[in-house]
Amino acid sequence: MARGLYLCSILLSVFPLFFAGPAHRHGSLGRRVFANGNWTLLQQGTTGVSGMQLAIVSETTAIIYDKVEHNPLTVNGHVAWSVEVDLSTLTVRALNPLSNSWCATGSFLGNGTLVNSGGNPVVITGANGLQAIRMFTPCDDKTCDVFEDPNHIHLTSNRWYPSSIRIEDGSIIIYGGSVGGGYINSNSINNPTYEFFPPKNINGYNGVQIPSQFLLNTLNGNHFPIMIYLPDGTIFVAANQDAMIFNWQTNTETALPGIPNGVRITSPFSAGATLLPLTPENNYTPEVMICGGSTVSDSVSPSTISSQVPASAQCSRLVLNESGIAAGWQVEHMPQARVMPELVLLPDGRVLIVNGAQTGVAGYGNVANRVGQSNADNPAFTPVVYDPSAPAGGRFSDVGIPATNIARLYHSTASLTPNGTIMLAGSNPNDDVTTTKYPTEYRMEFYSPPYMAKPRPTYTGLPATVNYGEVFTLTVDLPPTATNASVSLMDLGFATHAVHMDQRLLKLVCSLSDDGTTLTVTGPSTARLYPPGPAYLYIVTDEGVPSFGHKTIIGTGGSPPVDGDAAANMLKASVGSFVTPPPPPAEGEGSNVATAVIPAPSS
């Protein structure tokens, strides 16, 4: 069969995803082809600090943040709470942040720098992390460390359990959280605001935090809100039992249908969520999926909640166009209920659901009949893979997937890696390091889908940066049995507390030469489809086998825009702890604060 200029973006194009009516919204791409066989599980290596937060930062390294606790690993004469993991050797290098990163969030800037923001005031060593911004720029010689400058670079206000998202100019929005600690959010500790990093002068708020009505409406269970950047430049946000479309450019909130059947989906009732793959076949129409959570009340004393209360098995999908929103959430059920599940996108377009518990809620030390200190029990040991292109009723499968024997409960994480495995780390539903059930967990695990055992495609020629609409060519070597290939451009995101900030799969338009050795690829058309920043490019054969995911930067690789006046005004307004946001200035009224430039991370 001649390969001829095969248009990678037209796979199965006779089955377009969207029709005029809502009845055909799911599974209409037809069945994709996936590599068959059994999964394998490898338990190897230790992280040195427990994996509360996890992000892949290069083709060969990941970064992990823990909370400041009595880990045996040390750095500079004190306990360590962050490491860089070498994914090839499974060795770790202790890093030295200055502040407590307990329950912070993380997102990459457009230049590839990881921003870890928020945290906790508990100090064993280091500093109060509630207003901290920690920056990490990966380097080839692996000598780089976490950078903090608390006197000049910090948040507008205290944030514990916030979320974050990268937007189309390469900056990030840091959203919600609490100004102090607690099992659950409440009026007394709520921080119902968001802010930009670097700071912006926008919507009448010159660098300071901006109020959000949604964060008031969704009390109490709205820690770590779910946030997904959409192809029209707005943001899908979900918390507790509510969802909305947030226009950050106009500071407007548009309500969406609520989460079905009384299920709560944010911490401590944590569900997992992801944006399903954006493809030319589905016109890049966004569809979100949220799985797991709990129907426990968010207004009762935690002492009345049991670690044995069943979690939810519900998975809900919502297409974010006019007809999809009108049709509402489409509900199906996982084979096993889960709270705190991780939803990890795979290069072949499927979703792996892993980790979590079948009963209880997130956190520790709060509910009745705890297990050790854990608020949850009955770990979900067997992952399940979800095929969004399959017909309803046949999308979940755990056939051939081995069960782990490591409980991955509160403060556990998972991420796709560049080579296509899924890395699991962490679990520590305890106040500090402990060996009681369920203990502080340092062991790493790697799930290998069946495609890891197949002959895999390889390629060379990926540019260090790929600008929008840029056409580039890759030299490819496909396995003999493969006749075509597609391209999955992936943001592997930042994982913590079952939330995957910025995770994304964008299928690129490409064509394969007649001799099958050259793939011509077109970069994302706009920064809204893929906000500027790090990406991993996988070639996927028509047999469902991906290549190694080599890293590039989408966009120019430059730092996001810096507004010195907004930065100066933020520093002036945010002295001390939480500051109530001022009302917007009258139209035409500006700031009189002298300009001061916030240091930009290196590109």
N, C-alpha and C positions, 0 to 999 in steps of 0.2 A: 504493500500500500504506500503510495507516494505521500510523504508528509506535506510537501508543498507549502508554503505560507499559511500554515494552520493557525487560525486566529484563536489564541488561547482563551479569549474572553467569551467565546461563543459556544463553549461546551454545553451540550444538551439544550441548545437555544430553542429547540422546538417545544420546550416546556417552560415558558416564561413564568417567573415567580408571581407576578401580579396580574390579575384579571380585574374586570370592572367591579365584580362583587366580592365580598369578603370570604365567601365559602371556599375559595381556592388559594387562600393566602399561605398555607403551609404545605410543604412537601411537593410543591408544583415544579421544582427543578428536575423531578425525576430522581431515581436512585443514583447516587454517586457510586463510584467504584472505590473500595478501600482494600488495602493489603490484608489478606486473610492470615490466620494463624493465631497462636497464643501470645499473650503478653508475658513479660518476665519482670521480676522484681529483684533488685539488688540492694541490700543493706550494706553500706560501706562508707567509712569515714565518719568523723565527728566534727561538729561546728565550733566547739569551744565556748560559744555563748548560745543560748537557746534562740531558735529562729522565730521570733515574734514578728519580724518584718523581713521581707526577702525581695531582692530585685537583681535581675541579670544586668551587669554593667558593661560587659564586653563579651567577645566570642569565647573567652576562656575563664571569666571570673563572675562571681556573684557577690553582693554585699548583704550582710545580715546585721540587723539591729535588734538588740535585746533591751530589757529594762536594766537599770543599774541594780545589780544584785550580786550575791557572793559567788560568782562563777570562779572555777579554779584557774581559768586562763587569766593572765595578768598582762598589763602593758604599762610601761613607765612607772613601775612600782605600785600600781593599784589594780583593782579588779577591772577586767575588760567587759565591755558590753556591745562591741561591734567588731566584726571581722570581715575580711575579704576572703572568699573561698576560691581556690584554684579548682576549676571543674575538671581539669585533666588529671591532676595528681591527688585531688581531694584533700589537700593540705590547706591550712588557714593561716592568715596573717592578721594579727590583732591590730585594730585601728584605735584611734584615740580621740573620740568626740569629747567635747567639754561639758555637755549637759545631758540630763537624763532624757532619753528618747522614748520612754515608756508611753505607748499608745499614741505615737506620732503618726503622721501621714507622710506620703512621699510621691513626688512626680518629677519627671525629667524636664528641664528647660529645653528650648529649641537648639541649644548648642551642645546638648548631651550631658550637662551637669545634673546630677541627682540632688534635688532639694528635699530634705527631710525636715518637717516643720511641726511644731507643737511638742508636747511631752508632758512631763510630770515634775512636781516640786520635790519629790523625795530625794534626799541627798545622802548617799553612803560615801560617795566621792563624786567629784564633778560639781555641776551647778544645777539650779532649778531650770527645768526644760520647758516650762509652759509657754514661753514666748520665743523659744529658740528657733533658729534657722541653721541647719547643718548642711553644708554643701560638699559633695564628693564628685570630683571629675576623674574618671578612670584614666590611667596612664599605662603605657606599654611596659615600662620597667617595674611596675607594681611597687613603687615607692610612695605613691600619693596617699594622702590622709584626709580625714574629714576636716573641713575648714569652718571655723566659727569666728565671728567678730561681733559679740553681743552688744557692744556699745554703738555700733553703726548699722548692723543688719539683724533685725528681729521682727517678730510679728507685732501687729498693732495692739494685740490683747492676748490674754491667756487662752490657750486652746488645748484641750485634752479630748481625745476621740474625734478629731476633725477628719474631713476628707479633702481631696484635692484633685484638680484636673488641669491638664495642659490645654491651652486654647490656641487659636489660629495664628497669633503673633509670636508664639513660642514662650509666652509667659504662663504663669499658673494662677489658678484661683484656689484659695484655701477657704474651706466652707464649714461653718458650724463648730460643734464640739461644746465643751463645758469650760467654765473658768476655774473649776475646781473638781475634785474627785468625787466619785460615788458609783454605786452599782448601776444606777440609771440616771438619765438626765432629769431635770426638774426646773421649775421656775426660778428657784433660788440660785442655781449654778449655770443655767443655760447661757450660751453665747450665740444669740440668734442673728449672727452677722457673717459676712464673708469679706475677703480682702484679696488683693492681687500681689503677686511677687514677680518682678519688681513692682513697687507701688504705682498706681495710676491715678490721674486726675480724671474721674469719670462720674457721670450722673450727679454732679454736684458734690462729690466726696473726694477731696484732694488728698489722696494717699491713705485716708483713714478707713476703718471698717464700715461696711454698708449693711444696713438692717435687712433681714429677710423675714417676711411674714410666714413663709412656709416652715421655718424653723421654730416659730411659735405654735403654729397649727399642729405640728406633729409631735409635740411633747406627749408622753415622756420618753418613749423608746425611739429616739432618733440619733443616737450616736453612730458615727461612721456612715453618713448618708451615702446611698448609691448614686454615682454621677457618671454620665456617659455623654461624650461630645458627639453631636449629631452633624450630618453633612450639610445642614443649612446654617450652621454656626450657633445654634442654640444648644442647651444642655438638658438632657433628661435627668431628673432628680427624683429619687424615691426614698421615703423614710417612713417608719412605723407602718401605717396602712394606706398611705397616700402617695401620689405621684404627680409630677407636674413637668411642664416645659419651661425652662428658665432662659430668658433672653438677657444675657449679662450686659449687652450693649445698651439696653434701655431700662434695665433693672425691673423687668416685668415678669410675673409668674402666671402661667396658664394651667389651670387644673386639668388633670387627666383622670380617667376612671380609676377608682381606688383598687388596691390589691384585693382579689376575690376571697370570699369565704372567711373573713375575719383573721387572716394570717398577717402577723407582723413580720417585718423583714429586715429590720436594722437592730444593732446591738442594744440590749443583750439578747434579742430574739433573732440572731443573725442568720440571714439567708445568703446564698451566693447569687451573683448576677453577672451577666455578660451581654455585650452587643454581639449579635450573631453576624457571621461574615457579610461584609459589604462587597457586592460583586456587580460587574456589568450586567449579568443576567437578571439581577433583581433591581436594576436601575439605581443601585446604591441606596435603596430604600431601607432605612434603619428598622431593625426589629430587636427588641430587648427580651431577655429571658431571665426570670428570677426563680430560684429553686430553694425550697426548704423554708426554715423559719419556725414560728410558733404562734399558737393562738392564746398564749398566756396573757392575762391582763397586764397592762403597763401602769396600773394605778394602785396595785395592792402591795402590801409589805412583802418583801422577798421571803420573809420567814414563813409565809403561807404557801410558797411555791415549792414543789418537790423536784428533786433531781431525777425523778422517775416519770414526770409528766411527759407525754409523747410529744415529739417534735412533729412538724408538718412534712408530708411527702409531696406537697403541691409544687408543680412547676407551671409558671404562667408566662405566656408570650404575648407581646403587644406590638403590632406593626404601627409605626409612628408616621402614618399618613392619614388623610381625611377618612378614608373608608375603614382603615384598620382601627383607628381610635373610636369610630362609631360602632364598630363590631365589638370592641372591648377586649379584655384579656381572654385568651384561649387557654384553658386549664387542662393539664394532664398530671400524672403522678409518677414519681420515681418509684422504683421497686422497694425502696427503703426510706423511711423518714429520716431527715437530717436537720440539725441545727449546726451552724458554723461550717457548712460545706464550702469547698473551694471549687469554682467553675473555671477550668483551664482550657482555653482554645487550643486546638491542635492544627498543624499546618494543612491537614487534609480537610478542614472545615468542620470537624466534629468537636464535641465538648466533653472533656473528662470531668466527672464529678467525683471528688475525693475528699477524704478527711471528714471530721465532724462527729457528732453524737446523735443517737436515736432518741434520747430523752434529755430533759433538763433545758437549761439556758446557758448563755455565755457567762463568763466571770468565775469568781471563786469567793468562798467565805461568806455567802449571803443566804442561800436557800436552805430549806429544811433537808434533813437526811442527806447531807453532802457526802461525796465519796472522797475521803481525804479532805481536801479543801474545795474540790471541784463542784461547781453548780450543775454539771452535766454528767451523764453516765451512759453506759451501753455504747461504746465507740462503734462507729460505722467503719468496719475494717476492710470491706470490699468496695473498690471503686466501681463506678458504672460509666459507660460511655454513651453519649447521646448523639444521634444523627439527626440534625435539624431538617435534612432533605427527605427523610423517610416518611411514609404515611403515618398518621396518628395511630397509636396503638402498637407501633413497632419501632419506636425511636430509641428506647433504652435497652442496653445489653451489658451483662457482666460476664458473658461466656468467654472463657479462656483468660480471665483476669485473676491473678492470684490475690488472696487476701494478705494484708500485712498483719503482723502481730504487735505493731506499735500503735498505741492509742494516740491519735492526733486530735487533740481537743482544743481548749482555749489557748491562744497564743501559738498556734501552729500555722504553717504556710505551705504553699506549693507554687511552682512556676514551670512553664515550659522552658527548656534550655535550648541553646543554639543547635545542638546536635539532634534534637527531636525527642529526647527523653523528658520525663516530668520529674522534677526534683521536689521532694518532700522534706520538711525540716520543722523542728520546734514541737511545742506543746508544753505548757507550764501553767496549769490552773492552780497556782500556788503563790503565796506572798513572797517567797524567796526560793532559793535552790533547796530541793527536798528529794528524798528517795521514797517517800510514802506514795501510795496510790492516789492519784496518777502523778508520776514523778516528773521532775524537770528533765526534758528530753534533749539530748545532744546528737543523737544518731541521725545520719542522713539516709535517705532512700531514693532510689531512682526507678521509676516505672518505664519500661520500654515497650511501646506499642509494637504490633507485629511488623510494621514497616522497617523497624530497626534491624531485622534479620534478613531483609531482602536486599538484592543488588540495588544500590542507590545512585541516583544521578549526582553528578558533580558539575561545578561551573567555576569559571574565573572571569575577571574583568569588571567586577562591581565597583563603580566609582565610590570614593570616600564620601561624597555628598551627591544627592540626586535632587535637582530642583524641580519645581512643579511643571509638569508637561514635558520634562526633558526626556529625549529618546536616547537610549544607550543599548549597547550590544553585549551579550555574554557569550563566551565560548563554553558550550555545554557538551557533556558526555553522558548520554542516556544509556540505561541498561538495554541489552539487545532486544528484550521483549517489549519495551516501551515504544510507542509510536508517536506520542504527543506529550505535551507538558503545559502546565499553567504556572502562574507565579503568585505566591502568597506573601504579601508584605505585612509583617507583624510587629506590633508594639507589645512586648512581653510584660510591660506594666510594672507595678509595684504592689506587692501583696501583703496585707495585714488584716487580721480579724475577719477573714472570709471575704474581704473586699479587695478587688483587683483594680486599682486606679489605672486608667488609661489603656487597659488591655484592648487589643484591636486586631482584626484581620481584614485587610483590603486586598482584593484580587485585582491584579494589574492587567491591562491590555498588553498582549505580546503576540509575536508571530515567530514561527520556527522555520528555518531555511529548508530548502528541498533536501539537502544532505543531512539534516538533523543535527548540525554542529553549531549553529549560531541562533541565538534567541534574541530578537529585537524587542525591547521592553520600553513602555512609556510610563514615566513616573506619574504619581497622583496628579489629577488635574487641578486640584485646589487644596489650600491649607485647611479647609473645613473637612474635606474627606480624610485627610491625615495631617493633623497639626504638626508643624515642624519639630523635628527631634529624632532620637534614635529609632532605628528600625532594623529588623532582621528579615532578609529576603530568602525565602525557600522556593526552589523549583520543585513542583510536584508532578510526577508522571501520571499518565492516564491510568496507571495501575494503583494510584493512591500512595505512591512512595515519595517522600520528600527528600531533598538534599539537606546537607548542613545549611543552617541559616547564617549566612555571613552578614556582618553588621555594616550599615551605612547611616548617614544622617540625611533625613529628608529636609529640604530647604537649602539654605546657604551655609548652614553650620554656624552662623553668627549668633551672638547673644541677643536675647529679647530686648525690646526698646526700654530705655531707662529714662524716667522723668525725674530729674534732679529736684525740682520744686516739690513734687508729690512725695519723694523720699524724705526731704527735709521736713515737710509738714507732718508726715507720719511720725518721725522721730520726736518732734516737738509735742505732738498730741498724745503719744503713747508712753510717756514717762511713767514708770511704775507699772501696776497691774492693769486689769481690765478698765477700759475707758468707754463710757457710754457714747455711742456715735452721735455727733452733733447733727442738727438739721442741715439740709443742703443750704448753701448760701443763696441769697437772692440772685435772680438772673443778672448776669453781667458782673457779679461780684467775684473777685478772685482772691487768691492768697497773697499776703504781703511778706511771707517768709522768704528769706534769702535762699538762693539755690545752693544745694549741697548734693554732690553726686554720690550715689550709692555705688560701691565697687561692683563692677560686673564680673561674673565668673569668666574664666578664660575659655576661649573657644577651642 
